Amino acid sequence: MTTKRGSLSIAGAGKASGGLYERVTISGAGRVEGDVEADSVEISGAGKIVGKVKANRVELAGACKVVGAVIAQEFEAAGAWKVGGDVQSERFKAAGAGSVEGSVQAQEFSNAGTVKVAKNLRAQRVKFSGVLTAGGDVEASQLRGSGAFRIEGLLAADQLELELGERSWAREIGGERIAVRKRESFWSWLARWWGRQIELSTETIEADEIYLEATVAKAVRGKRVTLGPECRIERVEYSESLQIDPKSAVREQVRL
């Protein structure tokens, strides 16, 4: 049986071994080599844990890094942080410019800033503002996003609301209710002034109820489809209703 060692605190360029602790605090260029299990883990500055982390609460701030996976009830990060494996957490809250080299699984996921997930993101509720990038799928029951995103796989949510601030991409988008709107702000006006197109590009969008603005897609399928301004759709398939703004273009319309 492993014995809990009390608390561990490293400041500056100190080093320590992993293990079971009450509390772990690393600041400066402090380093822990080995897996860590604790009630709470706090890393700031250029601190690093070369191993996995399991804790009730994990807090990262600065240019810090966890080389392995993280399992925590609460995960909070800010700055240029990085996790080298998967993150499993009830509550994931991030800011700054961080990255997860594996997948993220959470009940609640929130991001303000730029976050990159190398693989999949799965959560009950997702909320982001800024930039979200995922190398796999993003799946949620409820998803609200404002800013820009790039999803290499499927973007799926029962309730999906997106507010475009910059050019965004997802391979496929699906859900029950989908709403995509173009955000009008000083920054969006500045982006257009610099010649940057603010739009969502995707191969297919499928849902029961769909409202789109500034969207480019090969196929859109739904029961009730409304295309607001600045949409360019190759094919729309609908079963109940279709409305098209005069500023949008559809090559083919099919009622099922």
Accessible surface in RSA format (square Angstrom, percent):
REM  Atomic radii and reference values for relative SASA: ProtOr
REM  Chains: A
REM  Algorithm: Lee & Richards
REM  Probe-radius: 1.40
REM  Slices: 20
REM RES _ NUM      All-atoms   Total-Side   Main-Chain    Non-polar    All polar
REM                ABS   REL    ABS   REL    ABS   REL    ABS   REL    ABS   REL
RES MET A   1   240.34 124.5 154.84 102.5  85.49 203.6 131.53 111.8 108.81 144.2
RES THR A   2    93.77  66.7  75.67  76.7  18.11  43.1  45.31  60.9  48.46  73.3
RES THR A   3   108.55  77.2  96.87  98.2  11.68  27.8  70.89  95.2  37.66  56.9
RES LYS A   4    84.56  41.3  64.47  39.6  20.09  47.8  32.54  29.3  52.02  55.4
RES ARG A   5   139.98  58.8 106.80  54.4  33.18  79.0  42.71  58.4  97.27  58.9
RES GLY A   6    29.40  36.3   0.00   N/A  29.40  36.3  25.92  71.1   3.48   7.8
RES SER A   7    80.15  67.7  46.91  62.6  33.24  76.6  30.08  64.0  50.07  70.1
RES LEU A   8    26.77  14.9  24.50  17.5   2.27   5.7  25.51  17.9   1.26   3.4
RES SER A   9    91.63  77.4  62.74  83.7  28.89  66.6  37.13  79.1  54.50  76.3
RES ILE A  10    12.32   7.0   8.11   6.0   4.21  10.2  11.29   8.1   1.04   2.8
RES ALA A  11    80.28  73.8  56.69  87.5  23.60  53.7  56.84  80.1  23.44  62.1
RES GLY A  12    39.90  49.2   0.00   N/A  39.90  49.2  35.52  97.5   4.39   9.8
RES ALA A  13    84.74  77.9  59.34  91.6  25.41  57.8  60.55  85.3  24.20  64.1
RES GLY A  14    29.54  36.4   0.00   N/A  29.54  36.4  27.96  76.7   1.58   3.5
RES LYS A  15   151.57  73.9 118.55  72.7  33.02  78.6  67.88  61.1  83.70  89.2
RES ALA A  16    26.58  24.4  11.70  18.1  14.88  33.9  24.40  34.4   2.19   5.8
RES SER A  17    69.77  59.0  65.67  87.6   4.10   9.4  24.44  52.0  45.33  63.5
RES GLY A  18    12.10  14.9   0.00   N/A  12.10  14.9   3.62   9.9   8.48  19.0
RES GLY A  19    19.91  24.6   0.00   N/A  19.91  24.6  19.05  52.3   0.86   1.9
RES LEU A  20    38.15  21.2  37.54  26.9   0.61   1.5  37.54  26.4   0.61   1.6
RES TYR A  21    11.52   5.4  11.37   6.5   0.15   0.4   6.31   4.7   5.22   6.4
RES GLU A  22    74.03  42.5  73.01  55.2   1.02   2.4  26.36  51.0  47.68  38.9
RES ARG A  23   115.61  48.5 115.51  58.9   0.10   0.2  32.92  45.0  82.69  50.1
RES VAL A  24     0.00   0.0   0.00   0.0   0.00   0.0   0.00   0.0   0.00   0.0
RES THR A  25    40.96  29.1  40.96  41.5   0.00   0.0  35.01  47.0   5.95   9.0
RES ILE A  26     0.68   0.4   0.00   0.0   0.68   1.6   0.00   0.0   0.68   1.8
RES SER A  27    36.84  31.1  36.84  49.2   0.00   0.0  22.94  48.9  13.90  19.5
RES GLY A  28    34.92  43.1   0.00   N/A  34.92  43.1  30.19  82.8   4.73  10.6
RES ALA A  29    57.93  53.3  43.99  67.9  13.95  31.7  44.05  62.0  13.88  36.8
RES GLY A  30     0.26   0.3   0.00   N/A   0.26   0.3   0.00   0.0   0.26   0.6
RES ARG A  31    74.33  31.2  74.33  37.9   0.00   0.0  12.93  17.7  61.41  37.2
RES VAL A  32     0.00   0.0   0.00   0.0   0.00   0.0   0.00   0.0   0.00   0.0
RES GLU A  33    83.83  48.1  75.27  56.9   8.56  20.4  24.01  46.4  59.82  48.8
RES GLY A  34    29.16  36.0   0.00   N/A  29.16  36.0  26.88  73.8   2.27   5.1
RES ASP A  35    86.84  60.8  76.03  75.7  10.81  25.6  29.04  68.4  57.79  57.6
RES VAL A  36     3.47   2.3   0.00   0.0   3.47   8.4   1.01   0.9   2.46   6.7
RES GLU A  37    81.44  46.8  80.66  61.0   0.79   1.9  16.45  31.8  64.99  53.1
RES ALA A  38     8.18   7.5   0.00   0.0   8.18  18.6   3.50   4.9   4.68  12.4
RES ASP A  39    60.13  42.1  57.96  57.7   2.17   5.1  21.41  50.4  38.72  38.6
RES SER A  40    23.16  19.6  23.16  30.9   0.00   0.0  17.18  36.6   5.98   8.4
RES VAL A  41     0.26   0.2   0.04   0.0   0.22   0.5   0.04   0.0   0.22   0.6
RES GLU A  42    53.38  30.6  53.00  40.1   0.38   0.9  10.64  20.6  42.75  34.9
RES ILE A  43     2.24   1.3   0.00   0.0   2.24   5.4   0.24   0.2   2.00   5.4
RES SER A  44    43.20  36.5  43.12  57.6   0.08   0.2  28.84  61.4  14.36  20.1
RES GLY A  45    34.85  43.0   0.00   N/A  34.85  43.0  30.69  84.2   4.16   9.3
RES ALA A  46    58.27  53.6  44.30  68.4  13.97  31.8  44.34  62.4  13.93  36.9
RES GLY A  47     0.27   0.3   0.00   N/A   0.27   0.3   0.00   0.0   0.27   0.6
RES LYS A  48    62.68  30.6  62.68  38.5   0.00   0.0  20.49  18.4  42.19  44.9
RES ILE A  49     0.00   0.0   0.00   0.0   0.00   0.0   0.00   0.0   0.00   0.0
RES VAL A  50    48.29  31.8  42.45  38.4   5.85  14.1  42.51  36.9   5.78  15.7
RES GLY A  51    13.70  16.9   0.00   N/A  13.70  16.9  13.58  37.3   0.11   0.3
RES LYS A  52   127.61  62.3 127.20  78.0   0.41   1.0  69.59  62.6  58.02  61.8
RES VAL A  53     2.29   1.5   0.00   0.0   2.29   5.5   0.53   0.5   1.77   4.8
RES LYS A  54   110.87  54.1 110.50  67.8   0.37   0.9  56.68  51.0  54.20  57.7
RES ALA A  55     9.27   8.5   0.00   0.0   9.27  21.1   5.35   7.5   3.92  10.4
RES ASN A  56    84.67  58.4  82.20  79.4   2.47   5.9  20.16  48.5  64.51  62.4
RES ARG A  57    73.52  30.9  73.51  37.5   0.01   0.0  38.78  53.0  34.74  21.1
RES VAL A  58     0.00   0.0   0.00   0.0   0.00   0.0   0.00   0.0   0.00   0.0
RES GLU A  59    60.86  34.9  60.48  45.8   0.37   0.9   7.76  15.0  53.10  43.4
RES LEU A  60     1.67   0.9   0.00   0.0   1.67   4.2   0.00   0.0   1.67   4.5
RES ALA A  61    39.65  36.5  39.14  60.4   0.51   1.2  39.40  55.5   0.25   0.7
RES GLY A  62    28.71  35.4   0.00   N/A  28.71  35.4  25.08  68.8   3.64   8.1
RES ALA A  63    67.13  61.7  48.28  74.5  18.85  42.9  48.53  68.3  18.60  49.3
RES CYS A  64     1.37   1.0   0.00   0.0   1.37   3.2   0.08   0.2   1.29   1.4
RES LYS A  65    62.45  30.5  62.45  38.3   0.00   0.0  20.83  18.7  41.62  44.3
RES VAL A  66     0.00   0.0   0.00   0.0   0.00   0.0   0.00   0.0   0.00   0.0
RES VAL A  67    58.73  38.6  51.60  46.7   7.13  17.2  51.60  44.8   7.13  19.3
RES GLY A  68    14.96  18.4   0.00   N/A  14.96  18.4  14.96  41.0   0.00   0.0
RES ALA A  69    27.88  25.6  25.59  39.5   2.29   5.2  25.73  36.2   2.15   5.7
RES VAL A  70     0.41   0.3   0.00   0.0   0.41   1.0   0.02   0.0   0.39   1.1
RES ILE A  71    79.76  45.4  79.64  59.3   0.13   0.3  79.64  57.3   0.13   0.3
RES ALA A  72     6.19   5.7   0.00   0.0   6.19  14.1   2.84   4.0   3.35   8.9
RES GLN A  73   100.30  56.1  99.33  72.6   0.97   2.3  27.27  58.0  73.03  55.4
RES GLU A  74    65.30  37.5  65.30  49.4   0.00   0.0  10.25  19.8  55.06  45.0
RES PHE A  75     0.34   0.2   0.00   0.0   0.34   0.9   0.05   0.0   0.29   0.8
RES GLU A  76    49.26  28.3  49.19  37.2   0.07   0.2   8.47  16.4  40.79  33.3
RES ALA A  77     2.62   2.4   0.00   0.0   2.62   6.0   0.63   0.9   1.99   5.3
RES ALA A  78    44.55  41.0  44.27  68.3   0.28   0.6  44.48  62.6   0.07   0.2
RES GLY A  79    29.96  36.9   0.00   N/A  29.96  36.9  27.20  74.6   2.76   6.2
RES ALA A  80    61.77  56.8  47.04  72.6  14.73  33.5  47.22  66.5  14.55  38.5
RES TRP A  81     2.71   1.1   0.00   0.0   2.71   6.4   0.00   0.0   2.71   4.4
RES LYS A  82    74.57  36.4  74.57  45.8   0.00   0.0  27.15  24.4  47.42  50.5
RES VAL A  83     0.00   0.0   0.00   0.0   0.00   0.0   0.00   0.0   0.00   0.0
RES GLY A  84    28.49  35.1   0.00   N/A  28.49  35.1   6.53  17.9  21.96  49.2
RES GLY A  85    15.72  19.4   0.00   N/A  15.72  19.4  15.72  43.2   0.00   0.0
RES ASP A  86    62.11  43.5  60.21  59.9   1.89   4.5   8.59  20.2  53.52  53.4
RES VAL A  87     0.42   0.3   0.03   0.0   0.39   0.9   0.03   0.0   0.39   1.0
RES GLN A  88    86.31  48.3  85.33  62.4   0.97   2.3  12.66  27.0  73.64  55.9
RES SER A  89     9.33   7.9   0.00   0.0   9.33  21.5   4.36   9.3   4.96   7.0
RES GLU A  90    87.16  50.0  84.18  63.7   2.98   7.1  24.11  46.6  63.05  51.5
RES ARG A  91    90.22  37.9  90.21  46.0   0.01   0.0  34.23  46.8  55.99  33.9
RES PHE A  92     0.88   0.4   0.00   0.0   0.88   2.3   0.00   0.0   0.88   2.5
RES LYS A  93    90.71  44.3  90.69  55.6   0.03   0.1  45.19  40.7  45.52  48.5
RES ALA A  94     3.74   3.4   0.00   0.0   3.74   8.5   1.01   1.4   2.74   7.2
RES ALA A  95    36.81  33.8  36.81  56.8   0.00   0.0  36.81  51.8   0.00   0.0
RES GLY A  96    33.55  41.4   0.00   N/A  33.55  41.4  27.17  74.6   6.38  14.3
RES ALA A  97    62.34  57.3  49.76  76.8  12.58  28.6  51.68  72.8  10.66  28.2
RES GLY A  98     5.56   6.9   0.00   N/A   5.56   6.9   1.44   4.0   4.12   9.2
RES SER A  99    20.55  17.4  20.52  27.4   0.04   0.1  13.64  29.0   6.91   9.7
RES VAL A 100     0.55   0.4   0.00   0.0   0.55   1.3   0.00   0.0   0.55   1.5
RES GLU A 101    72.90  41.9  61.67  46.7  11.22  26.7  15.86  30.7  57.03  46.6
RES GLY A 102     3.37   4.2   0.00   N/A   3.37   4.2   3.37   9.2   0.00   0.0
RES SER A 103    28.28  23.9  27.61  36.8   0.67   1.5  20.23  43.1   8.05  11.3
RES VAL A 104     1.74   1.1   0.00   0.0   1.74   4.2   0.02   0.0   1.72   4.7
RES GLN A 105   115.85  64.8 114.04  83.3   1.81   4.3  22.62  48.1  93.23  70.7
RES ALA A 106     8.00   7.4   0.00   0.0   8.00  18.2   3.86   5.4   4.14  11.0
RES GLN A 107    79.13  44.2  78.70  57.5   0.43   1.0  15.83  33.7  63.29  48.0
RES GLU A 108    80.34  46.1  80.15  60.6   0.19   0.5  16.34  31.6  64.00  52.3
RES PHE A 109     2.73   1.4   0.00   0.0   2.73   7.1   0.12   0.1   2.61   7.5
RES SER A 110    40.01  33.8  39.73  53.0   0.27   0.6  31.00  66.0   9.00  12.6
RES ASN A 111     5.92   4.1   0.00   0.0   5.92  14.2   1.27   3.1   4.65   4.5
RES ALA A 112    54.66  50.3  49.61  76.6   5.06  11.5  50.57  71.2   4.09  10.8
RES GLY A 113    27.56  34.0   0.00   N/A  27.56  34.0  24.02  65.9   3.55   7.9
RES THR A 114    60.64  43.1  60.42  61.3   0.22   0.5  36.95  49.6  23.69  35.8
RES VAL A 115     0.07   0.0   0.00   0.0   0.07   0.2   0.00   0.0   0.07   0.2
RES LYS A 116   113.99  55.6 113.99  69.9   0.00   0.0  56.27  50.6  57.73  61.5
RES VAL A 117     0.41   0.3   0.00   0.0   0.41   1.0   0.00   0.0   0.41   1.1
RES ALA A 118    35.86  33.0  20.77  32.1  15.09  34.3  23.67  33.3  12.19  32.3
RES LYS A 119   116.92  57.0 114.00  69.9   2.92   7.0  62.62  56.4  54.30  57.8
RES ASN A 120    39.88  27.5  39.86  38.5   0.02   0.0   0.37   0.9  39.51  38.2
RES LEU A 121     0.00   0.0   0.00   0.0   0.00   0.0   0.00   0.0   0.00   0.0
RES ARG A 122   101.27  42.5 100.51  51.2   0.76   1.8  44.59  60.9  56.67  34.3
RES ALA A 123    10.15   9.3   0.00   0.0  10.15  23.1   4.36   6.1   5.80  15.4
RES GLN A 124    79.64  44.5  79.25  57.9   0.39   0.9   8.51  18.1  71.13  54.0
RES ARG A 125   105.61  44.3 104.80  53.4   0.81   1.9  43.90  60.0  61.72  37.4
RES VAL A 126     4.22   2.8   0.00   0.0   4.22  10.2   0.43   0.4   3.79  10.3
RES LYS A 127   138.92  67.8 138.27  84.8   0.65   1.5  80.67  72.6  58.25  62.0
RES PHE A 128     7.83   3.9   4.00   2.5   3.84  10.0   5.02   3.0   2.81   8.0
RES SER A 129    53.01  44.8  51.37  68.6   1.64   3.8  34.01  72.4  19.00  26.6
RES GLY A 130    29.61  36.5   0.00   N/A  29.61  36.5  24.77  68.0   4.84  10.8
RES VAL A 131    49.52  32.6  49.52  44.8   0.00   0.0  49.52  43.0   0.00   0.0
RES LEU A 132     1.48   0.8   1.48   1.1   0.00   0.0   1.48   1.0   0.00   0.0
RES THR A 133    34.01  24.2  34.01  34.5   0.00   0.0  20.37  27.4  13.64  20.6
RES ALA A 134     0.00   0.0   0.00   0.0   0.00   0.0   0.00   0.0   0.00   0.0
RES GLY A 135    39.88  49.2   0.00   N/A  39.88  49.2  16.15  44.3  23.73  53.1
RES GLY A 136    15.35  18.9   0.00   N/A  15.35  18.9  15.35  42.1   0.00   0.0
RES ASP A 137    35.64  25.0  35.64  35.5   0.00   0.0   0.74   1.7  34.90  34.8
RES VAL A 138     0.00   0.0   0.00   0.0   0.00   0.0   0.00   0.0   0.00   0.0
RES GLU A 139    57.74  33.1  56.62  42.8   1.12   2.7  11.63  22.5  46.11  37.6
RES ALA A 140    14.27  13.1   0.00   0.0  14.27  32.5   5.52   7.8   8.75  23.2
RES SER A 141    39.86  33.7  36.71  49.0   3.16   7.3  18.90  40.3  20.96  29.4
RES GLN A 142    95.05  53.1  94.62  69.2   0.42   1.0  17.44  37.1  77.60  58.9
RES LEU A 143     1.28   0.7   0.46   0.3   0.81   2.0   0.70   0.5   0.57   1.5
RES ARG A 144   147.15  61.8 146.44  74.6   0.71   1.7  36.88  50.4 110.28  66.8
RES GLY A 145     7.10   8.8   0.00   N/A   7.10   8.8   2.57   7.0   4.54  10.2
RES SER A 146    25.38  21.4  25.10  33.5   0.28   0.6  20.91  44.5   4.47   6.3
RES GLY A 147     7.34   9.1   0.00   N/A   7.34   9.1   5.77  15.8   1.57   3.5
RES ALA A 148     7.76   7.1   7.67  11.8   0.09   0.2   7.67  10.8   0.09   0.2
RES PHE A 149     9.36   4.7   5.41   3.4   3.95  10.3   7.16   4.3   2.20   6.3
RES ARG A 150   119.29  50.1 119.07  60.7   0.22   0.5  41.44  56.6  77.85  47.2
RES ILE A 151     1.11   0.6   1.11   0.8   0.00   0.0   1.11   0.8   0.00   0.0
RES GLU A 152    74.10  42.5  63.45  48.0  10.65  25.4  29.84  57.7  44.26  36.1
RES GLY A 153     5.19   6.4   0.00   N/A   5.19   6.4   5.19  14.2   0.00   0.0
RES LEU A 154    56.73  31.6  56.73  40.6   0.00   0.0  56.73  39.8   0.00   0.0
RES LEU A 155     4.26   2.4   4.26   3.0   0.00   0.0   4.26   3.0   0.00   0.0
RES ALA A 156    21.90  20.1  21.30  32.9   0.60   1.4  21.41  30.2   0.49   1.3
RES ALA A 157     4.23   3.9   0.00   0.0   4.23   9.6   3.41   4.8   0.82   2.2
RES ASP A 158    65.24  45.7  65.05  64.7   0.20   0.5   7.42  17.5  57.83  57.7
RES GLN A 159    64.33  36.0  63.23  46.2   1.10   2.6  29.63  63.1  34.70  26.3
RES LEU A 160     1.55   0.9   0.00   0.0   1.55   3.9   0.00   0.0   1.55   4.2
RES GLU A 161    80.74  46.4  79.30  60.0   1.45   3.4  22.83  44.2  57.91  47.3
RES LEU A 162     6.86   3.8   1.59   1.1   5.27  13.3   2.78   2.0   4.08  11.0
RES GLU A 163    73.76  42.3  71.24  53.9   2.52   6.0  14.79  28.6  58.97  48.1
RES LEU A 164     0.64   0.4   0.64   0.5   0.00   0.0   0.64   0.4   0.00   0.0
RES GLY A 165     3.94   4.9   0.00   N/A   3.94   4.9   0.12   0.3   3.83   8.6
RES GLU A 166    70.16  40.3  68.95  52.2   1.21   2.9  13.64  26.4  56.52  46.1
RES ARG A 167   146.59  61.5 129.24  65.9  17.35  41.3  53.06  72.5  93.53  56.7
RES SER A 168     2.21   1.9   0.00   0.0   2.21   5.1   2.02   4.3   0.19   0.3
RES TRP A 169    58.54  23.5  58.46  28.3   0.08   0.2  58.25  31.1   0.29   0.5
RES ALA A 170     0.00   0.0   0.00   0.0   0.00   0.0   0.00   0.0   0.00   0.0
RES ARG A 171    88.17  37.0  88.17  44.9   0.00   0.0  31.67  43.3  56.50  34.2
RES GLU A 172    60.62  34.8  60.62  45.9   0.00   0.0   6.98  13.5  53.64  43.8
RES ILE A 173     3.01   1.7   0.05   0.0   2.96   7.1   0.16   0.1   2.85   7.7
RES GLY A 174    13.89  17.1   0.00   N/A  13.89  17.1  13.89  38.1   0.00   0.0
RES GLY A 175    28.39  35.0   0.00   N/A  28.39  35.0  11.85  32.5  16.53  37.0
RES GLU A 176    86.21  49.5  85.87  65.0   0.35   0.8  22.66  43.8  63.56  51.9
RES ARG A 177   132.83  55.8 131.77  67.2   1.06   2.5  33.65  46.0  99.18  60.1
RES ILE A 178     4.58   2.6   0.00   0.0   4.58  11.0   0.63   0.5   3.95  10.7
RES ALA A 179    17.86  16.4  17.12  26.4   0.74   1.7  17.12  24.1   0.74   2.0
RES VAL A 180     0.00   0.0   0.00   0.0   0.00   0.0   0.00   0.0   0.00   0.0
RES ARG A 181   119.75  50.3 119.75  61.0   0.00   0.0  40.38  55.2  79.37  48.1
RES LYS A 182    28.66  14.0  15.74   9.7  12.93  30.8   8.36   7.5  20.30  21.6
RES ARG A 183    69.01  29.0  66.75  34.0   2.26   5.4  23.99  32.8  45.02  27.3
RES GLU A 184   117.36  67.4  88.66  67.1  28.70  68.3  62.19 120.3  55.17  45.0
RES SER A 185    42.30  35.7  23.73  31.7  18.57  42.8  37.54  79.9   4.76   6.7
RES PHE A 186   123.46  61.8 110.04  68.2  13.42  34.9 115.72  70.2   7.73  22.1
RES TRP A 187   173.51  69.6 168.57  81.6   4.94  11.6 141.00  75.2  32.50  52.7
RES SER A 188     0.82   0.7   0.14   0.2   0.68   1.6   0.14   0.3   0.68   1.0
RES TRP A 189   128.61  51.6 128.46  62.2   0.15   0.3  99.47  53.0  29.14  47.3
RES LEU A 190    49.26  27.4  49.26  35.2   0.00   0.0  49.26  34.6   0.00   0.0
RES ALA A 191     9.11   8.4   5.87   9.1   3.24   7.4   8.62  12.1   0.49   1.3
RES ARG A 192    91.54  38.4  74.97  38.2  16.57  39.4  43.52  59.5  48.02  29.1
RES TRP A 193   165.78  66.5 134.58  65.1  31.20  73.3 115.16  61.4  50.62  82.1
RES TRP A 194   171.35  68.8 143.98  69.7  27.36  64.2 138.23  73.7  33.12  53.7
RES GLY A 195    67.30  83.0   0.00   N/A  67.30  83.0  35.37  97.1  31.93  71.5
RES ARG A 196   128.82  54.1 122.63  62.5   6.19  14.7  49.14  67.2  79.68  48.3
RES GLN A 197    81.37  45.5  76.55  55.9   4.83  11.5  15.54  33.1  65.84  49.9
RES ILE A 198     1.80   1.0   0.71   0.5   1.09   2.6   0.71   0.5   1.09   3.0
RES GLU A 199    17.67  10.1  17.67  13.4   0.00   0.0   1.74   3.4  15.93  13.0
RES LEU A 200     0.00   0.0   0.00   0.0   0.00   0.0   0.00   0.0   0.00   0.0
RES SER A 201    29.56  25.0  29.56  39.5   0.00   0.0  19.47  41.5  10.09  14.1
RES THR A 202     7.81   5.6   0.00   0.0   7.81  18.6   0.55   0.7   7.26  11.0
RES GLU A 203    65.89  37.8  65.54  49.6   0.35   0.8   7.73  15.0  58.16  47.5
RES THR A 204    30.37  21.6  30.37  30.8   0.00   0.0  24.59  33.0   5.78   8.7
RES ILE A 205     0.01   0.0   0.00   0.0   0.01   0.0   0.00   0.0   0.01   0.0
RES GLU A 206    95.45  54.8  93.56  70.8   1.89   4.5  26.79  51.8  68.66  56.1
RES ALA A 207     7.54   6.9   0.00   0.0   7.54  17.1   5.42   7.6   2.12   5.6
RES ASP A 208    60.05  42.1  59.68  59.4   0.37   0.9   7.42  17.5  52.64  52.5
RES GLU A 209    66.00  37.9  65.72  49.7   0.28   0.7  15.57  30.1  50.43  41.2
RES ILE A 210     2.16   1.2   0.00   0.0   2.16   5.2   0.07   0.0   2.09   5.7
RES TYR A 211    56.56  26.4  56.15  31.9   0.41   1.1  39.95  30.0  16.61  20.5
RES LEU A 212     0.00   0.0   0.00   0.0   0.00   0.0   0.00   0.0   0.00   0.0
RES GLU A 213    28.45  16.3  28.45  21.5   0.00   0.0   1.42   2.8  27.02  22.1
RES ALA A 214     1.56   1.4   1.16   1.8   0.40   0.9   1.53   2.2   0.03   0.1
RES THR A 215     0.00   0.0   0.00   0.0   0.00   0.0   0.00   0.0   0.00   0.0
RES VAL A 216    39.24  25.8  38.81  35.1   0.43   1.0  38.81  33.7   0.43   1.2
RES ALA A 217     3.62   3.3   0.00   0.0   3.62   8.2   2.60   3.7   1.02   2.7
RES LYS A 218   121.65  59.3 118.18  72.5   3.47   8.3  69.55  62.6  52.10  55.5
RES ALA A 219     9.13   8.4   9.11  14.1   0.01   0.0   9.11  12.8   0.01   0.0
RES VAL A 220     0.06   0.0   0.00   0.0   0.06   0.1   0.00   0.0   0.06   0.2
RES ARG A 221    80.41  33.8  80.35  41.0   0.07   0.2  22.10  30.2  58.32  35.3
RES GLY A 222    14.06  17.3   0.00   N/A  14.06  17.3   9.01  24.7   5.05  11.3
RES LYS A 223    91.01  44.4  90.48  55.5   0.53   1.3  39.82  35.8  51.19  54.5
RES ARG A 224    91.90  38.6  90.98  46.4   0.93   2.2  43.97  60.1  47.93  29.0
RES VAL A 225     0.89   0.6   0.00   0.0   0.89   2.1   0.00   0.0   0.89   2.4
RES THR A 226    42.96  30.6  42.96  43.5   0.00   0.0  23.58  31.7  19.38  29.3
RES LEU A 227     2.03   1.1   0.00   0.0   2.03   5.1   0.00   0.0   2.03   5.5
RES GLY A 228     4.90   6.0   0.00   N/A   4.90   6.0   4.90  13.4   0.00   0.0
RES PRO A 229    44.22  32.2  43.80  39.9   0.42   1.5  43.80  36.2   0.42   2.6
RES GLU A 230    74.30  42.7  63.39  48.0  10.91  26.0  34.84  67.4  39.46  32.2
RES CYS A 231     0.77   0.6   0.00   0.0   0.77   1.8   0.00   0.0   0.77   0.8
RES ARG A 232   125.38  52.6 121.95  62.2   3.43   8.2  58.88  80.5  66.50  40.3
RES ILE A 233     5.50   3.1   0.00   0.0   5.50  13.3   1.17   0.8   4.33  11.8
RES GLU A 234    82.88  47.6  80.49  60.9   2.39   5.7  19.64  38.0  63.24  51.6
RES ARG A 235    76.74  32.2  76.65  39.1   0.09   0.2  28.15  38.5  48.58  29.4
RES VAL A 236     0.00   0.0   0.00   0.0   0.00   0.0   0.00   0.0   0.00   0.0
RES GLU A 237    23.87  13.7  23.57  17.8   0.30   0.7   0.82   1.6  23.04  18.8
RES TYR A 238    30.80  14.4  30.79  17.5   0.01   0.0   2.34   1.8  28.46  35.1
RES SER A 239    46.13  39.0  33.72  45.0  12.41  28.6  29.18  62.1  16.95  23.7
RES GLU A 240    83.87  48.1  71.43  54.0  12.44  29.6  30.49  59.0  53.38  43.6
RES SER A 241    44.21  37.4  40.66  54.3   3.54   8.2  35.13  74.8   9.08  12.7
RES LEU A 242    34.60  19.3   5.54   4.0  29.05  73.0   5.54   3.9  29.05  78.2
RES GLN A 243   115.65  64.7 111.07  81.2   4.59  10.9  34.45  73.3  81.20  61.6
RES ILE A 244    60.67  34.5  30.15  22.5  30.53  73.6  31.12  22.4  29.55  80.2
RES ASP A 245    41.47  29.0  33.74  33.6   7.73  18.3   7.97  18.8  33.50  33.4
RES PRO A 246   133.88  97.6  95.39  87.0  38.49 139.9 107.70  88.9  26.18 162.7
RES LYS A 247   161.32  78.7 134.56  82.6  26.76  63.7  86.55  77.9  74.78  79.7
RES SER A 248    16.15  13.6   0.00   0.0  16.15  37.2   1.74   3.7  14.41  20.2
RES ALA A 249    61.34  56.4  55.12  85.1   6.21  14.1  60.23  84.8   1.11   2.9
RES VAL A 250    28.75  18.9   0.72   0.6  28.04  67.6   1.59   1.4  27.16  73.7
RES ARG A 251   200.43  84.2 161.69  82.4  38.74  92.2  64.57  88.2 135.87  82.3
RES GLU A 252    77.21  44.3  72.96  55.2   4.26  10.1  25.99  50.3  51.22  41.8
RES GLN A 253   100.71  56.3  71.94  52.6  28.77  68.5  14.57  31.0  86.14  65.3
RES VAL A 254    37.92  24.9  34.91  31.6   3.01   7.3  37.92  32.9   0.00   0.0
RES ARG A 255   154.29  64.8 123.18  62.8  31.10  74.1  40.52  55.4 113.77  68.9
RES LEU A 256   133.79  74.5  82.18  58.8  51.60 129.7 114.46  80.4  19.33  52.0
END  Absolute sums over single chains surface
CHAIN  1 A    12365.5      10411.5       1954.0       6032.2       6333.3
END  Absolute sums over all chains
TOTAL         12365.5      10411.5       1954.0       6032.2       6333.3
